Amino acid sequence: MTEISKSNLLALKDSASNVAEFQAKEIEKKLSLYQEFVKLYEHNSRLLEDILEIEKVSQPGLTRFKPSYVQGIIDDSVVYLVTNLGENHTEALLQPQRIWTLGRDRHNGIYVANKYLSRRHAAIQYIDNNDAPGFYLVDFKSTNGSFVNGERVYHQIKLQDGDRIRLGNLTFDFFCNQTCRVLPTVAMELLMQLAARKGCANDETVSYVAISEQYLPATNKPITFPHNLDLDHQHNADNLSTEQKADILDRFFNKFTPYSV
């Protein structure tokens, strides 16, 4: 019995030694892999970020993943940002000085609760000059840096439509909108098809469209349609612009519940 106990003890010691050796090798392998990823990230961060984004999309549990973005809007003399960075929902941000600061301090124009961001990490500024007007990214000497398309920003840099921006470990896309097109009026046949899908009879559709084209709301309040209007005054619609007609039709169809195509 004594000999068996000694042999068992030696076997246990050998087994424990083998386990420890195996764990040490695994740790060494993971450390080497981590170092390779660090090198890859330093030399081509965008490639690694794209790989991680593809991995997120490929996982069924992350199909509702919502990408982060900032969009600069230039609408005549009005300049503002539209983004979903702040409170995880989309909002328009107007700033009189046209400077939007980003960071983990709540006093920033775009507050992001991220420990890898500095309190005042960076800013997006719109500069209106004759040489190169547009949106610029400025870094406030942040601890973890600001990057545009994988390149670290040390001085203000003009942003282009589609740029990938990284602040610390926060990554988002930047878009810039400087143009606006007015689309042609939708054909009456298509409007009738849409109304029919929403449970509206064709006769009712024609009547409402004819009525709505005569009256343009003076305010942005929801439009209401009287039921005793004289349709003989339809010639008044000729005084309305295409945009006004489209706005009236949009308000009319918004009165109905949404549908699925």
RADACOR-V211160 format. One record per pair of residues at least 12 apart in sequence whose ideal C-beta (glycine too) atoms are under 6 Angstrom apart, sorted by the first residue. I is the first residue (numbers start at 0). GAP is how many residues later the second one is. D is the distance in Angstrom with one decimal. If there is no record, write none. Layout:
i->I gap->GAP d->D
i->I gap->GAP d->D
This chain:
i->44 gap->105 d->4.5
i->45 gap->104 d->4.2
i->45 gap->118 d->5.9
i->48 gap->122 d->5.8
i->67 gap->17 d->5.6
i->67 gap->104 d->3.8
i->68 gap->103 d->5.5
i->68 gap->104 d->4.7
i->69 gap->13 d->4.4
i->69 gap->102 d->5.9
i->69 gap->104 d->5.2
i->70 gap->104 d->4.4
i->71 gap->63 d->4.4
i->71 gap->104 d->4.6
i->72 gap->104 d->5.2
i->73 gap->104 d->4.8
i->78 gap->19 d->5.5
i->78 gap->47 d->4.9
i->79 gap->12 d->5.7
i->79 gap->13 d->6.0
i->79 gap->14 d->4.5
i->80 gap->12 d->4.7
i->80 gap->19 d->5.5
i->84 gap->25 d->5.3
i->84 gap->27 d->5.6
i->85 gap->24 d->5.4
i->85 gap->25 d->5.9
i->94 gap->14 d->5.9
i->97 gap->28 d->4.0
i->98 gap->24 d->5.6
i->98 gap->26 d->4.8
i->99 gap->24 d->4.8
i->100 gap->19 d->5.9
i->100 gap->22 d->4.6
i->101 gap->19 d->5.4
i->101 gap->20 d->5.2
i->102 gap->14 d->5.4
i->102 gap->15 d->5.7
i->102 gap->16 d->5.2
i->102 gap->17 d->4.5
i->102 gap->18 d->4.1
i->103 gap->13 d->4.6
i->103 gap->15 d->5.9
i->104 gap->14 d->4.1
i->104 gap->15 d->6.0
i->113 gap->56 d->5.3
i->115 gap->28 d->5.4
i->115 gap->52 d->3.4
i->115 gap->53 d->4.6
i->116 gap->50 d->5.8
i->116 gap->51 d->4.8
i->117 gap->24 d->4.1
i->117 gap->25 d->5.4
i->119 gap->20 d->5.1
i->120 gap->21 d->4.5
i->120 gap->46 d->5.2
i->121 gap->17 d->4.9
i->121 gap->18 d->5.9
i->121 gap->24 d->4.7
i->121 gap->45 d->5.7
i->122 gap->15 d->4.8
i->123 gap->13 d->5.9
i->124 gap->13 d->6.0
i->131 gap->26 d->5.9
i->133 gap->24 d->5.3
i->134 gap->24 d->4.7
i->135 gap->20 d->4.7
i->135 gap->22 d->5.3
i->136 gap->16 d->5.9
i->136 gap->20 d->5.5
i->136 gap->22 d->5.7
i->137 gap->18 d->4.6
i->138 gap->14 d->4.8
i->143 gap->24 d->4.0
i->145 gap->21 d->5.3
i->146 gap->19 d->4.3
i->147 gap->15 d->5.5
i->147 gap->17 d->5.7
i->148 gap->14 d->5.9
i->148 gap->15 d->5.5
i->158 gap->15 d->5.1
i->160 gap->14 d->5.7
i->160 gap->15 d->4.6
i->184 gap->57 d->5.7
i->191 gap->13 d->5.2
i->196 gap->62 d->5.2
i->197 gap->58 d->4.0
i->197 gap->61 d->5.6
i->207 gap->44 d->5.8
i->209 gap->21 d->5.7
i->209 gap->24 d->5.7
i->210 gap->14 d->5.5
i->210 gap->18 d->5.3
i->211 gap->36 d->4.5
i->211 gap->40 d->4.9
i->212 gap->24 d->3.9
i->212 gap->32 d->5.8
i->213 gap->19 d->6.0
i->213 gap->22 d->4.8
i->213 gap->23 d->5.5
i->215 gap->24 d->6.0
i->215 gap->28 d->5.2
i->222 gap->28 d->4.4
